[in-house]
Each structure stands twice: as structure tokens, then as C-alpha cells.
Amino acid sequence: MIIGTTKELKNHEYRVGLTPGNVAAYIAKGHTVLVETGAGIGAGFEDEEYRAAGAVILQDPAEVYARADMIVKVKEPEECEYEYLREGQILYT
């Protein structure tokens, strides 16, 4: 499965859907993990930590949504993200 996480867009939301530890656990089970660049900054995680855990860092949140089978977020998507969701995709918040 391809699992993705993007930056949280809600005002004053600094958490992130996946930590580097989560990424490592998914990778160890054979999954692919996509992370939007800067997604973990508010929670204290740098892109390099995600890379070291095995994630692929992508610049565009639309690409994360387009490629992922499951999106992991802390909060529900904002209205501007609705267009990225597609039928059959899992949204885990």
C-alpha cells in the first residue's frame, strides 16, 4: 500500500499525521510512504528524518494525494483539499 501524509492546514495545528517512527514501521512492513515536504516541521520533524526512515518526500500535496492509497491526517481535510480526494482512497484522520 502507498501511504501519504501532508501538512495540516488548520490554523494553529502543528501536529502531523505520521512521525518518522510511523514511517519506519510502515516501511518495515513493505509499504511505501509519501510525505509532503515540511509536513512535520510544526511537530519538530525535519524532512531528512522522514527520508532516513524511508519516506519519499514530495513537494506538492496534490501529488501525495494522487499517488497514495491512504492519506493519514490529524484533522479532517480542509475544503481546499477536497478536490484531491478520490473514490476508493482511504482517509484516516
RAVEN-V160453 format. One record per run of one state. SS is the DSSP state (~ for helix, > for strand, _ for the rest). FROM is the first residue (numbers start at 1). LEN is the number of residues. If there is no record, write none. Layout:
# RAVEN-V160453
((SS;FROM;LEN) (SS;FROM;LEN))
This chain:
# RAVEN-V160453
((_;1;1) (>;2;4) (_;6;14) (~;20;9) (_;29;3) (>;32;5) (_;37;4) (~;41;3) (_;44;3) (~;47;7) (_;54;2) (>;56;3) (_;59;2) (~;61;7) (_;68;2) (>;70;3) (_;73;6) (~;79;6) (_;85;5) (>;90;3) (_;93;1))
